[in-house]
Amino acid sequence: MKYKVFLFDTDGVVVLSEMFSNHYSQKNNIPKEEMLPFFTGVFQDCMKGKADLKEVIKPWLVKWQWNESVDEFLKQWFEHENNIDEKVIEFINQLKKEGIKCYLATNQEKYRTEYLKNKMKFGELFDGIFSSAYIGHKKPTKEFYEFILDNLNIPAKEIFYLDDDVKNIEIAKELGIESYLYKDFDKFIKYLKTKTD
């Protein structure tokens, strides 16, 4: 195979699950409009490592009628979104057997990054995790991908990248990274065969 590295997005590629905010709003009859400002606002700073989720979420939990601890809220959140696609995991393990490095390239705040790494064992599965919380930039900024390219120190054309967001794919392609808009595992495998046969 001509690719030396595979980059995987997390949610929508390796992890397949309903967003916790949708689940929580339905289960607790909290209008989405009451949750959305948090996720489109200060949470974006958390994903760039510029704010601490455990601190900034406290006042919002009162609005969302949550009566337990912040840690318990995050535990339920992260556990709800712990739904790994086993086909993708098997594919990653196969790539590693062939000597191909595999990394996560993901928009995450620091606590879920650690959950992915330790509780979901992604720290063992992947050769590394490129998280926006530690890079300081989110996808789809060029800075996010430039950080990865600088760290991997290999030509962009030797990297294959999977993401389910077209904006992310477009920026990565601009930097010369072979990128695929991921929607379905079997379709992806068929596509990959056309690139590697």
ChimeraX attribute file (.defattr): number of C-alpha atoms within 10 A of each C-alpha:
attribute: neighborCount
match mode: 1-to-1
recipient: residues
	/A:1	12
	/A:2	11
	/A:3	16
	/A:4	18
	/A:5	22
	/A:6	21
	/A:7	24
	/A:8	25
	/A:9	21
	/A:10	19
	/A:11	20
	/A:12	19
	/A:13	20
	/A:14	20
	/A:15	17
	/A:16	15
	/A:17	15
	/A:18	14
	/A:19	13
	/A:20	15
	/A:21	15
	/A:22	14
	/A:23	13
	/A:24	18
	/A:25	16
	/A:26	12
	/A:27	9
	/A:28	11
	/A:29	11
	/A:30	16
	/A:31	13
	/A:32	13
	/A:33	9
	/A:34	12
	/A:35	18
	/A:36	12
	/A:37	12
	/A:38	14
	/A:39	13
	/A:40	10
	/A:41	10
	/A:42	16
	/A:43	20
	/A:44	19
	/A:45	20
	/A:46	22
	/A:47	27
	/A:48	22
	/A:49	21
	/A:50	16
	/A:51	17
	/A:52	18
	/A:53	21
	/A:54	14
	/A:55	9
	/A:56	15
	/A:57	17
	/A:58	13
	/A:59	9
	/A:60	14
	/A:61	16
	/A:62	11
	/A:63	11
	/A:64	16
	/A:65	11
	/A:66	14
	/A:67	10
	/A:68	10
	/A:69	12
	/A:70	15
	/A:71	10
	/A:72	12
	/A:73	16
	/A:74	16
	/A:75	13
	/A:76	13
	/A:77	17
	/A:78	19
	/A:79	14
	/A:80	15
	/A:81	15
	/A:82	18
	/A:83	15
	/A:84	17
	/A:85	15
	/A:86	12
	/A:87	11
	/A:88	15
	/A:89	16
	/A:90	11
	/A:91	13
	/A:92	21
	/A:93	15
	/A:94	12
	/A:95	17
	/A:96	17
	/A:97	10
	/A:98	11
	/A:99	12
	/A:100	18
	/A:101	19
	/A:102	23
	/A:103	21
	/A:104	22
	/A:105	24
	/A:106	22
	/A:107	25
	/A:108	24
	/A:109	23
	/A:110	20
	/A:111	17
	/A:112	20
	/A:113	23
	/A:114	17
	/A:115	17
	/A:116	18
	/A:117	17
	/A:118	12
	/A:119	14
	/A:120	17
	/A:121	12
	/A:122	19
	/A:123	18
	/A:124	10
	/A:125	16
	/A:126	19
	/A:127	14
	/A:128	16
	/A:129	21
	/A:130	22
	/A:131	26
	/A:132	22
	/A:133	25
	/A:134	18
	/A:135	17
	/A:136	16
	/A:137	21
	/A:138	24
	/A:139	20
	/A:140	17
	/A:141	13
	/A:142	15
	/A:143	14
	/A:144	22
	/A:145	23
	/A:146	14
	/A:147	15
	/A:148	19
	/A:149	16
	/A:150	10
	/A:151	10
	/A:152	13
	/A:153	9
	/A:154	13
	/A:155	13
	/A:156	21
	/A:157	16
	/A:158	15
	/A:159	22
	/A:160	20
	/A:161	23
	/A:162	24
	/A:163	24
	/A:164	18
	/A:165	16
	/A:166	14
	/A:167	13
	/A:168	22
	/A:169	21
	/A:170	15
	/A:171	18
	/A:172	25
	/A:173	15
	/A:174	11
	/A:175	14
	/A:176	13
	/A:177	21
	/A:178	19
	/A:179	22
	/A:180	21
	/A:181	17
	/A:182	19
	/A:183	14
	/A:184	11
	/A:185	14
	/A:186	10
	/A:187	10
	/A:188	14
	/A:189	12
	/A:190	10
	/A:191	12
	/A:192	13
	/A:193	10
	/A:194	8
	/A:195	11
	/A:196	9
	/A:197	6
